[in-house]
Amino acid sequence: MPVSLDGVKETIRSLRKVDPELLKEMNKEIRAVMVPLRDKARGYAPSPVPGNLYGWNENTVGRKITARNSAFRTFNTEGRLRLFPLYDHATVVKGIYYSQAPSKRNKNGWRALYFVGNRSAAGSIYETAGRATEPSNKGYRSNNPNAGEFFVSRMGPLYGDKQSERGRMIFRAWKEDENKAEMAVVTAITNTINAFNQGRYGLGA
């Protein structure tokens, strides 16, 4: 899913200074491709909850389920309560967003430009739960020793080819798109770089 293109960051920086209109044209073209993918991913957010998992609670019969009493809450190494995020459909949908700004660097030092991301904790859990090859219940405080495995089993299938690029909303939308949006974005960026370096300013070799 991620595509590496050399010179994009430098070109964008130059465009901002020399030809902001060309940059606007490129951003508009890319947005027209990416926003429909964002909206498609939003449409895959289950409502009201994934897999009808209403019972994310522990000894809470007759009481409202909260992040503090959820059966799937976990604890950090110091034993303090780490709240498990409750699933709220509206929050998850709103949390799926499109951005053309650079993302934070990942563990490999890479940043993303022009991407669809997920900013809600519950949405991220639903997106990727079960990616690990072996299910784990480590850290769960639950009356059910198989709570983690049961939780993942109710999430539904993961979509995507690579294990690290499989998911249920954003990654599903990308998978079903069959690289059409990806290639459209690459083409838009490449054409803009060529226009900037060659045709528009006569700077080509």
GUTISE-590262 format. One line per 3 residues: their letters; for each residue x, y, z of C-alpha. Coordinates in nm, 3 decimals. Layout:
A> X/Y/Z  ... .
//
This chain:
MPV> 0.000/0.000/0.000  0.270/0.262/0.081  0.456/0.391/-0.226 .
SLD> 0.794/0.562/-0.209  0.862/0.846/-0.455  1.191/1.034/-0.458 .
GVK> 1.188/1.411/-0.460  0.827/1.465/-0.353  0.907/1.652/-0.032 .
ETI> 1.157/1.878/-0.208  0.918/1.944/-0.497  0.635/2.040/-0.264 .
RSL> 0.863/2.276/-0.076  0.970/2.440/-0.404  0.614/2.459/-0.532 .
RKV> 0.502/2.645/-0.221  0.763/2.912/-0.294  0.760/2.928/-0.675 .
DPE> 0.422/2.801/-0.800  0.162/2.757/-0.526  -0.112/2.730/-0.787 .
LLK> 0.046/2.418/-0.935  0.063/2.271/-0.585  -0.306/2.350/-0.533 .
EMN> -0.389/2.176/-0.861  -0.202/1.863/-0.756  -0.354/1.860/-0.408 .
KEI> -0.702/1.900/-0.553  -0.644/1.613/-0.797  -0.516/1.384/-0.523 .
RAV> -0.795/1.479/-0.283  -1.053/1.386/-0.546  -0.909/1.034/-0.544 .
MVP> -0.847/0.992/-0.172  -1.166/1.130/-0.019  -1.388/0.864/-0.183 .
LRD> -1.156/0.598/-0.033  -1.189/0.764/0.307  -1.566/0.764/0.275 .
KAR> -1.569/0.401/0.164  -1.360/0.305/0.468  -1.598/0.496/0.694 .
GYA> -1.881/0.290/0.551  -1.717/-0.027/0.686  -1.737/0.088/1.048 .
PSP> -1.992/-0.145/1.213  -2.299/0.003/1.374  -2.376/-0.005/1.657 .
VPG> -2.083/-0.229/1.761  -1.862/-0.491/1.590  -1.993/-0.847/1.606 .
NLY> -2.276/-0.750/1.842  -2.023/-0.731/2.125  -2.242/-0.552/2.374 .
GWN> -2.099/-0.735/2.675  -1.761/-0.569/2.707  -1.808/-0.569/3.082 .
ENT> -1.720/-0.760/3.397  -1.974/-0.801/3.678  -2.177/-0.509/3.545 .
VGR> -2.522/-0.664/3.508  -2.774/-0.383/3.512  -2.505/-0.115/3.498 .
KIT> -2.376/0.088/3.207  -2.058/-0.047/3.047  -1.774/0.202/3.072 .
ARN> -1.406/0.199/2.981  -1.329/0.140/3.350  -1.541/-0.172/3.396 .
SAF> -1.494/-0.320/3.049  -1.387/-0.685/3.053  -1.120/-0.599/2.798 .
RTF> -0.947/-0.335/3.006  -0.579/-0.403/3.061  -0.312/-0.310/3.313 .
NTE> 0.032/-0.163/3.260  0.347/-0.309/3.413  0.298/-0.106/3.731 .
GRL> -0.048/-0.250/3.790  -0.239/0.071/3.723  -0.561/0.054/3.526 .
RLF> -0.525/0.117/3.155  -0.867/0.199/3.015  -0.985/-0.002/2.716 .
PLY> -1.158/0.231/2.470  -1.526/0.170/2.421  -1.657/0.146/2.068 .
DHA> -1.869/0.438/1.951  -1.975/0.427/1.586  -1.986/0.804/1.532 .
TVV> -1.641/0.848/1.689  -1.491/0.571/1.478  -1.639/0.711/1.155 .
KGI> -1.521/1.063/1.230  -1.179/0.927/1.324  -1.113/0.801/0.970 .
YYS> -0.963/1.101/0.793  -0.770/1.210/0.486  -0.456/1.421/0.524 .
QAP> -0.204/1.570/0.286  0.019/1.687/0.572  0.324/1.478/0.668 .
SKR> 0.252/1.215/0.930  0.469/1.144/1.232  0.774/0.933/1.157 .
NKN> 0.721/0.561/1.199  0.967/0.325/1.364  1.165/0.308/1.037 .
GWR> 1.190/0.685/1.010  0.938/0.721/0.726  0.668/0.984/0.700 .
ALY> 0.350/0.957/0.493  0.204/1.219/0.261  -0.146/1.204/0.114 .
FVG> -0.292/0.925/0.325  -0.609/0.801/0.491  -0.556/0.749/0.862 .
NRS> -0.739/0.645/1.177  -0.720/0.863/1.486  -0.967/0.683/1.717 .
AAG> -0.833/0.415/1.950  -1.142/0.195/1.917  -1.133/0.228/1.539 .
SIY> -0.767/0.130/1.529  -0.841/-0.178/1.740  -1.128/-0.283/1.513 .
ETA> -0.915/-0.217/1.204  -0.622/-0.439/1.301  -0.734/-0.681/1.578 .
GRA> -0.611/-1.030/1.493  -0.317/-0.934/1.273  -0.081/-1.128/1.496 .
TEP> -0.024/-1.484/1.382  -0.093/-1.617/1.732  -0.386/-1.488/1.942 .
SNK> -0.292/-1.364/2.288  -0.487/-1.296/2.607  -0.187/-1.142/2.784 .
GYR> -0.283/-0.848/3.003  -0.659/-0.898/2.995  -0.843/-0.904/3.325 .
SNN> -1.148/-1.110/3.244  -1.353/-1.395/3.387  -1.315/-1.554/3.046 .
PNA> -0.958/-1.682/2.990  -1.025/-1.681/2.616  -1.154/-1.324/2.610 .
GEF> -0.893/-1.199/2.364  -0.947/-1.480/2.116  -1.324/-1.445/2.144 .
FVS> -1.299/-1.070/2.094  -1.099/-1.108/1.772  -1.325/-1.384/1.642 .
RMG> -1.621/-1.144/1.648  -1.444/-0.875/1.448  -1.483/-1.038/1.108 .
PLY> -1.218/-1.105/0.841  -0.912/-0.896/0.768  -0.857/-0.772/0.412 .
GDK> -0.522/-0.729/0.241  -0.229/-0.928/0.112  0.057/-0.850/0.351 .
QSE> 0.012/-0.924/0.720  0.119/-0.571/0.815  -0.125/-0.421/0.564 .
RGR> -0.445/-0.606/0.652  -0.750/-0.446/0.806  -1.128/-0.409/0.810 .
MIF> -1.196/-0.048/0.709  -0.913/0.154/0.555  -0.714/-0.147/0.441 .
RAW> -1.029/-0.312/0.309  -1.108/-0.003/0.102  -0.754/-0.003/-0.038 .
KED> -0.769/-0.374/-0.114  -1.099/-0.348/-0.299  -0.976/-0.045/-0.492 .
ENK> -0.713/-0.269/-0.655  -0.445/0.003/-0.659  -0.647/0.239/-0.879 .
AEM> -0.628/0.527/-0.631  -0.266/0.450/-0.556  -0.168/0.473/-0.921 .
AVV> -0.378/0.789/-0.969  -0.191/0.957/-0.682  0.147/0.848/-0.817 .
TAI> 0.053/0.978/-1.162  -0.062/1.312/-1.023  0.261/1.358/-0.828 .
TNT> 0.483/1.243/-1.115  0.310/1.471/-1.364  0.344/1.764/-1.128 .
INA> 0.714/1.696/-1.071  0.764/1.677/-1.449  0.568/1.998/-1.505 .
FNQ> 0.773/2.176/-1.242  1.115/2.048/-1.345  1.071/2.037/-1.722 .
GRY> 0.778/2.168/-1.918  0.671/2.460/-1.701  1.010/2.604/-1.621 .
GLG> 1.241/2.447/-1.876  1.463/2.307/-1.604  1.491/1.957/-1.746 .
A> 1.814/1.814/-1.879 .
//
